């Protein structure tokens, strides 16, 4: 669970509003909302302690909140040392839907990701032309300048592919290969890139072919499971399921929900092609598009 979401849940359970919390600390409501959205604020540790008092947080909540807060401060120090204290996506904030910065923070902190996609290639694996086609579908009137800014954002996000400590497992329906955002030429290049990306040691791509018939992925739909390393404070950060929709997103952290998705992943892996058979199919379809 990330700090912003955690402190938001503590506030809601206390029955306090963001405005009341801001008045208590003598800061604006927007400052509290930025804290809960995981955005940079100038709040101090004593102010956080006062906020927890105001929320009448339980001893366990206080312990977890302070452990997460130490993680946030440590990440801020690391980011500043690297010259990037705000997160790479902040420069593109006007191009992001409201729910997506939280996902980008989680993706940046994760050390393992498993994603099942029924329709589109996952954003971490999209080529620039494929991404442009998606942008045109969603926002056909977007200016060329802002279209390219979205491409830049996607490319900066893809820097995580180079992180050998970040394990990625992609399970794609064969439909992902058959849909054609941008047309055959764009798809041919996209699929060749998928085949190349699948050779990385920290990444696996497996396709669930149409021929397997009924399977769990048809009903559980697309999702991404993010898992995290133990923090320097020793806190175990629980996994998160992310569900992206056309007008919003959902985040699930309950143990029983996570278990359901883990079971779905096992069921999908039992019917998916091997990595080599997937690569052969991807290249075969790429040749069809290039013909």
C-alpha positions as CSV (number, residue, x, y, z in Angstrom):
1,X,0.0,0.0,0.0
2,X,1.5,3.4,-0.9
3,X,1.6,6.2,1.7
4,X,-0.9,8.5,0.0
5,X,-3.6,5.8,-0.2
6,X,-2.9,4.6,3.3
7,X,-3.2,8.1,4.9
8,X,-6.3,8.8,2.9
9,X,-7.9,5.6,4.3
10,X,-7.0,6.6,7.8
11,X,-8.6,10.0,7.3
12,X,-11.8,8.5,5.9
13,X,-12.1,6.0,8.7
14,X,-11.8,8.9,11.2
15,X,-14.7,10.7,9.5
16,X,-12.6,13.8,9.0
17,X,-12.7,15.8,5.8
18,X,-9.6,17.0,3.9
19,X,-10.7,20.5,4.6
20,X,-10.9,19.8,8.4
21,X,-7.4,18.2,8.2
22,X,-6.0,21.2,6.4
23,X,-7.5,23.6,9.0
24,X,-6.0,21.5,11.8
25,X,-2.5,21.8,10.3
26,X,-3.1,25.4,9.1
27,X,-2.5,24.4,5.5
28,X,-4.8,24.3,2.5
29,X,-7.2,21.5,1.6
30,X,-5.2,21.1,-1.6
31,X,-2.1,20.3,0.5
32,X,-3.9,17.4,2.1
33,X,-5.2,16.2,-1.2
34,X,-1.7,16.3,-2.7
35,X,-0.4,14.3,0.3
36,X,-3.0,11.7,-0.3
37,X,-2.3,11.6,-4.1
38,X,1.4,11.0,-3.4
39,X,2.5,14.4,-4.7
40,X,5.3,16.4,-3.1
41,X,4.3,18.6,-0.2
42,X,6.2,20.6,2.4
43,X,4.6,18.8,5.3
44,X,7.0,17.8,8.1
45,X,7.2,14.7,10.3
46,X,5.8,16.6,13.3
47,X,2.9,17.7,11.2
48,X,2.2,14.1,10.1
49,X,2.3,13.1,13.8
50,X,-0.2,15.8,14.6
51,X,-2.4,14.7,11.7
52,X,-2.4,11.1,13.0
53,X,-3.5,12.5,16.4
54,X,-6.3,14.4,14.7
55,X,-7.4,11.2,13.0
56,X,-7.2,9.2,16.3
57,X,-5.1,6.7,14.5
58,X,-4.7,3.3,16.2
59,X,-1.2,2.2,17.3
60,X,-0.9,-0.1,14.4
61,X,-2.0,2.6,11.9
62,X,0.6,5.0,13.4
63,X,3.4,2.4,13.1
64,X,2.5,1.7,9.5
65,X,2.0,5.3,8.6
66,X,5.4,6.3,10.0
67,X,7.2,3.4,8.3
68,X,5.6,4.4,5.0
69,X,6.5,8.0,5.6
70,X,10.1,7.1,6.2
71,X,10.0,5.2,2.9
72,X,8.7,8.3,1.1
73,X,11.4,10.5,2.6
74,X,14.1,8.0,1.6
75,X,12.7,7.9,-1.9
76,X,12.7,11.7,-2.0
77,X,16.3,11.8,-0.9
78,X,17.3,9.3,-3.6
79,X,15.3,11.2,-6.3
80,X,17.0,14.5,-5.4
81,X,20.4,12.9,-5.5
82,X,19.5,11.7,-9.0
83,X,18.2,15.1,-10.0
84,X,14.6,14.1,-10.2
85,X,12.6,14.9,-7.0
86,X,9.2,15.1,-8.6
87,X,8.8,12.0,-10.6
88,X,9.4,12.0,-14.4
89,X,5.7,12.2,-15.1
90,X,5.2,15.6,-13.4
91,X,6.3,17.4,-16.5
92,X,3.4,15.7,-18.4
93,X,0.8,16.1,-15.6
94,X,-1.6,17.9,-18.0
95,X,-1.6,14.9,-20.3
96,X,-2.4,12.3,-17.6
97,X,-5.9,11.2,-16.4
98,X,-6.3,11.8,-12.7
99,X,-5.9,8.2,-11.5
100,X,-2.7,7.5,-13.5
101,X,0.0,9.2,-11.4
102,X,-0.7,6.8,-8.6
103,X,-0.2,3.9,-10.9
104,X,3.1,5.3,-12.2
105,X,4.4,5.7,-8.6
106,X,3.4,2.1,-7.9
107,X,5.0,0.8,-11.1
108,X,8.1,2.7,-10.3
109,X,8.4,1.2,-6.8
110,X,7.5,-2.4,-7.9
111,X,10.1,-5.2,-8.3
112,X,7.6,-7.6,-9.9
113,X,4.7,-7.1,-12.3
114,X,2.3,-9.6,-13.9
115,X,-0.1,-8.2,-16.4
116,X,-2.9,-9.9,-18.4
117,X,-4.2,-8.0,-21.4
118,X,-7.2,-8.9,-23.6
119,X,-7.1,-6.1,-26.2
120,X,-4.0,-3.9,-26.3
121,X,-0.3,-4.3,-25.8
122,X,0.7,-3.1,-22.3
123,X,2.0,0.4,-22.2
124,X,5.5,-0.7,-21.2
125,X,5.8,-2.5,-24.5
126,X,4.1,-0.2,-26.9
127,X,6.1,1.3,-29.8
128,X,5.9,5.0,-30.5
129,X,3.7,4.5,-33.6
130,X,1.4,2.1,-31.8
131,X,1.0,4.6,-29.0
132,X,0.3,7.4,-31.4
133,X,-2.5,5.3,-32.9
134,X,-4.0,4.7,-29.4
135,X,-3.8,8.5,-28.7
136,X,-5.6,9.2,-31.9
137,X,-8.4,6.8,-30.9
138,X,-8.9,8.3,-27.5
139,X,-8.3,12.0,-28.4
140,X,-8.5,12.6,-32.2
141,X,-8.3,16.4,-31.7
142,X,-5.1,16.4,-29.6
143,X,-2.5,18.7,-31.0
144,X,0.7,17.2,-32.6
145,X,2.8,18.8,-29.8
146,X,0.8,17.2,-27.0
147,X,0.7,13.9,-28.9
148,X,4.5,13.8,-29.0
149,X,4.6,14.8,-25.3
150,X,2.5,11.6,-24.6
151,X,5.0,9.6,-26.6
152,X,7.9,11.1,-24.6
153,X,6.1,10.2,-21.4
154,X,5.6,6.6,-22.6
155,X,9.3,6.3,-23.6
156,X,10.5,7.6,-20.2
157,X,8.2,5.2,-18.5
158,X,9.8,2.4,-20.5
159,X,13.1,3.0,-18.9
160,X,12.0,0.4,-16.3
161,X,12.5,-2.3,-19.0
162,X,16.3,-1.7,-18.4
163,X,16.0,-2.5,-14.7
164,X,17.3,-6.0,-14.2
165,X,15.7,-6.1,-10.7
166,X,12.3,-5.5,-12.1
167,X,10.7,-8.8,-13.2
168,X,7.8,-8.5,-15.7
169,X,5.5,-11.2,-16.8
170,X,3.0,-10.5,-19.6
171,X,0.1,-12.7,-20.6
172,X,-1.6,-11.5,-23.8
173,X,-4.7,-12.8,-25.5
174,X,-4.1,-13.6,-29.1
175,X,-6.6,-10.8,-29.8
176,X,-3.8,-8.4,-28.8
177,X,-1.9,-9.6,-31.8
178,X,-4.9,-9.4,-34.1
179,X,-6.2,-5.9,-33.4
180,X,-4.6,-3.3,-35.6
181,X,-4.2,0.1,-34.1
182,X,-2.5,2.2,-36.7
183,X,-2.9,-0.5,-39.4
184,X,-0.8,-3.5,-40.6
185,X,2.6,-1.7,-40.9
186,X,2.4,-0.3,-37.4
187,X,1.4,-3.8,-36.1
188,X,4.2,-5.5,-37.9
189,X,6.7,-3.2,-36.2
190,X,5.0,-3.6,-32.9
191,X,5.0,-7.4,-33.0
192,X,8.7,-7.5,-34.1
193,X,9.5,-5.4,-31.1
194,X,7.5,-7.7,-28.8
195,X,9.5,-10.7,-30.1
196,X,12.7,-8.8,-29.4
197,X,11.6,-7.6,-25.9
198,X,10.7,-11.1,-25.0
199,X,14.4,-12.1,-25.1
200,X,15.2,-10.0,-22.1
201,X,16.2,-12.0,-19.0
202,X,13.8,-9.9,-16.7
203,X,10.8,-10.2,-19.0
204,X,8.5,-13.0,-20.2
205,X,5.7,-12.7,-22.8
206,X,3.3,-15.5,-23.3
207,X,0.2,-15.6,-25.5
208,X,-3.1,-17.3,-24.7
209,X,-4.2,-18.6,-28.2
210,X,-7.8,-18.5,-29.4
211,X,-7.7,-22.3,-29.7
212,X,-7.7,-23.0,-26.0
213,X,-11.4,-22.2,-25.8
214,X,-12.9,-21.1,-22.5
215,X,-10.4,-19.9,-19.9
216,X,-10.3,-17.7,-16.8
217,X,-8.9,-14.7,-18.6
218,X,-12.2,-14.2,-20.6
219,X,-14.1,-13.4,-17.4
220,X,-11.5,-11.8,-15.2
221,X,-10.6,-9.3,-17.9
222,X,-7.4,-7.2,-18.1
223,X,-5.5,-6.5,-15.0
224,X,-2.0,-5.8,-13.6
225,X,-0.6,-7.2,-10.4
226,X,2.2,-5.1,-8.8
227,X,4.5,-6.5,-6.1
228,X,7.0,-4.7,-4.0
229,X,10.3,-5.3,-2.2
230,X,10.6,-5.0,1.5
231,X,11.3,-1.4,2.4
232,X,14.5,-0.2,4.2
233,X,12.3,0.3,7.3
234,X,11.4,-3.4,7.2
235,X,7.8,-2.8,6.3
236,X,6.3,-5.4,3.9
237,X,4.3,-3.5,1.3
238,X,1.3,-5.6,0.2
239,X,0.7,-6.2,-3.5
240,X,-1.8,-4.2,-5.5
241,X,-4.2,-5.1,-8.4
242,X,-4.7,-2.3,-10.9
243,X,-7.8,-2.3,-13.1
244,X,-7.8,0.3,-15.8
245,X,-11.1,1.5,-17.3
246,X,-12.2,4.0,-19.9
247,X,-13.2,6.7,-17.4
248,X,-11.4,5.6,-14.2
249,X,-9.3,3.0,-12.4
250,X,-9.6,0.6,-9.5
251,X,-6.9,-0.5,-7.0
252,X,-7.5,-3.7,-4.9
253,X,-5.3,-4.6,-2.0
254,X,-7.5,-7.0,0.1
255,X,-5.9,-10.4,0.6
256,X,-8.9,-12.3,-0.7
257,X,-9.0,-10.3,-3.9
258,X,-5.2,-10.7,-4.5
259,X,-5.7,-14.4,-4.0
260,X,-8.4,-14.5,-6.7
261,X,-6.1,-12.8,-9.2
262,X,-3.1,-15.1,-8.3
263,X,-5.4,-18.1,-9.0
264,X,-6.4,-16.5,-12.3
265,X,-2.7,-16.0,-13.2
266,X,-2.0,-19.7,-12.5
267,X,-5.0,-20.7,-14.7
268,X,-3.8,-18.4,-17.5
269,X,-0.2,-19.8,-17.4
270,X,-1.6,-23.3,-17.7
271,X,-3.1,-22.5,-21.1
272,X,-0.7,-20.0,-22.5
273,X,1.9,-20.9,-25.1
274,X,5.5,-21.3,-24.0
275,X,7.8,-18.3,-24.5
276,X,9.3,-19.8,-27.6
277,X,6.0,-20.8,-29.2
278,X,4.8,-17.3,-28.4
279,X,7.7,-15.7,-30.1
280,X,7.1,-17.9,-33.2
281,X,3.4,-16.9,-33.3
282,X,4.2,-13.2,-32.8
283,X,6.7,-13.3,-35.7
284,X,4.4,-15.2,-37.9
285,X,1.6,-12.7,-37.4
286,X,4.1,-9.8,-38.0
287,X,5.0,-11.4,-41.3
288,X,1.3,-11.5,-42.2
289,X,1.0,-7.8,-41.6
290,X,4.2,-7.0,-43.5
291,X,3.1,-9.0,-46.6
